[in-house]
Amino acid sequence: MNTQKTSTKKTRNVVLALVLGAVVILAIVFAGAAANENRLKPAGTGSNALGESNLPAAEQAPDVKLERRISGDPMALGAVDAPVVMIEYSDYRCPFCGVYARKTQPEIIQKYVDSGQLRIEWRDLPVLGEASVNAAVAARAAGEQGLFWEFNQAVYAGAPEKGKAELSEAELLKFAQKAGVPDLAKFSADSKSPELLALVKADLSEGTALGLNSTPTFVINNEAIPGAQPMEVFSEVIDAALAKAK
């Protein structure tokens, strides 16, 4: 059996299932995001040994727009008016998220983001405990200085191939240094910001409302791509979304 084709077919048939009350929760989340737009600056658990997700059973999701398209969002890559948006729900301690970040994301950026066809929007889904939450807030703290993605890449570059990164406060500070964050005192203070913590929790609430319990999970047009899939899987779904957007 061609496992690659089987995995692709399975992934394409997985569509995001919304739980009861998700629309109401998302409305609250998006309202909070809009309220915070002015403060933005320019710029698994549940995963098995194969990096696959325990996503809910496939159903056609209601037409809910998950993409935010906030101009100047430091946690997004690509043009705000790109025809397709891919939303990434990830945890900094998830080893499969690290695999995707190191191996597949650079290819996606080169092929689709740099050409203006795709926008990637990050969502925090810290499902691996308090250290995951702290890392998510720290990444947003780096984003306050315009270096969210640099910090993100530094964390995943230093992640273990197997097992979960510890990501202590001292380690997060080292990653901030590697990312080139200029004001480390501000970074440390912002890493304890109640406002940034609230934004992390809002993302977590959004993911929970969608029934997500494993990372990474990617969403394009309400179609989910679970796990650290190979580039071919992403290309197939993105190309189909681009064709539909024309």
N, C-alpha and C positions, 0 to 999 in steps of 0.2 A: 504493500500500500504506500502511496506517496503521501507521507505525513505532512509535507509542506502544503500540498493542495488541500488536504483535509483540514489542517489548521486554518488555512485561509478561508475555506468555505464556512467553517464553524464560526469564525470571527465575524465574517460578513453578515451572518444570520443572527448575530447577537445584537438586539436593539434594547436601548436603555428602558428599564421598567420603572415608572414613577410610583412611589408609595402614596397612600392616601394622605392628603394634606400637603403634598409637596409644592403645589402651586402657591398656596398661601405662604409657606415658609420661604420659598424663593422670592416672592414679592417683598417680604421683609428684608431678605438678604440684599436684593438689588437696591432697595431704598437706602440701605446703609451704605452700599457701595457708592451710590450717587452722591450721598451726603459727604462722603470722604474724597470725592473726585478732586476738589480744589487743593487738597493737601498732598496729592500725588505729584512727584517730581518727574521731569522728562527722563527721558532716557536717551515580604508581605505577610501585614497580617492577612490571613486568608489566602495568600498565594501558595500554590503547591510547588513541588521541586522543579517544575517546568516553567514557573513564572506565570502560570495561568490564573485567571481570576475566578472566584466563586460568585460571579455576577448572578442576579436574579434571573428567572426564566424569561426567555425572549417574548416580548409583547410589543405591539406598536405603541410608542409613547405619544402622549398628547403633544401638540405643537407648542412647546415651551422653548423660548429662546434663552439658552444658557450663556451664550457669548455676551460679554459686557461692552466690548469695543470702546473702552474709556481712553480718550486721547491722553498721551503722556503717561500711561500706566507703566511703571517700572517693572512690573511682573508679566509683561507681554513682550513678545518678539514679533516683528513684522508690521506691515502697514495696517492702520486702523480700519481702512476700507478694503482690505484684502477680500477676495470673493469667498474664501473658505476660512473658518476658524476651527482650530483643534484645541480642545480644552484638556489639560493634563491634570489629573488628580494624583498627587504623589506624596510620599513620606520620605524625609531625609535619611531615615535609618533603614529603609527598605533596600535590600541588596539588588532586587530586580529593577528598581528605579535607577540605581546606579549603573546597571548594565545598559539600560536604555539611554541614559544621559551620556555615557562614554562612547557607545558604539553606534547607536541609531540616530539620535538627535542631530549630530553634526551633519549627517547625510540629508536629513529632512530640511534642515536650515539651508544647506547649500542648494538643494534641488528646488525647494518650494518657497521658503521664506525670503531668501535673497532675491528671488525673481518676482516677488510681489504677489504670489498666488495664495499664500497661506499666512495666517496669523496664529501664533501659539499663545494661549493664555494659561497661566499657572493657577492652580487651586491647591491650597493646603489640605491634605487629608491625613493628619497625624494620628494614625491608628495604632502606633506602636508605643504608646505611653508618653509620660511627661517629658522625657528627653526629646521626643519627636516634636512636641509642642514648643519646647524651648528653642529648638533648631529652626522651626518655622518662624518664630518671632524674630530670631537673630537674622534670618535671611531678609525679612522685611526691614530690619534695622539697617542692614547694608543697603537695601533699596532706598532708604531715606537719604543716602548719599550717592544715589545713582548707580549702585554696583550690585543690584540684586542677582543678576545672572552670573556675574563673576564669582560671587560668593557661592551660588548654587553649584557652579561647575567645580569650584575648589573643594566643596564638601564631597561631591560624588567622585571626584578624581582621587580623593584620599580614602574612599570607602573600601572596606574589605570585600573580596570576591564572594566570600560566604559569611553568613552570620550578620548580625546587626551592629552598626557603629555605635559607640557609646555616646559621643557628642556631648562631652561635659562642657561646662562654661569656659574652662581654660582652652579646650580644643576649638570651640567656636571662635574664640578670640584669635587663635592661631590661623584659622581659616579666613577670618576677616583681614588679617595681615597679608596672607597669600593673595587675597582678592584685590589688595591695594586700597582698602578702605582708609582714607586719610585721617579721619578723626576717630581714633579708637575709644576715646573717652565718651564721645557722643554715641558711638556704636554700643558700648556697654550700657549706657543709660537707656538708649532706645530699646535694647534687648529686654528691658524690664518694663516697657511701656504698656500700660493697661489698654491704651487705644489700639496698639498693634496686636496685642493678645486678643482683643475683641474681634478684630478682622480675621485672625486665624480661626477663631471659634465659629465665625460666620461661614467661612469656607467649609469647615468640618460639618456644620449643620446642613449646608447645601448638599454635600456629598452623602451624608446620612439620609437626608430626605429622598435622595435618588436611589437609595438602597445599596450604595457602594460600601463594601467592607474590606476591600483588598486593593493593593497598589502595585504597580501603577495601573490606572485605567484612563483611557483617552476617549473623548467623545467628539464626534463630527456629525453634525446634523442629527443629533439624538441617536446616533449609532455608536455603540461602544466597541472599542478595541481593548480587550483585557490583556494585561501582562506585557512583558518585554518582547513583543513580537519582532520578527525580522523586518527589514526595510520593505520587502516585497508586499507584505500585508498592509503596511501604511500606504504605500504607493497606490495599491489597488483601491483602497477606500477614499484616499484623497483625490485620485483621478476621477473617480465616479462622482464625488461631490463637486469637483470643478466642472465636469460636464453638465451636471444638473444646474449649476449656477449660471451657465451661459444663457 
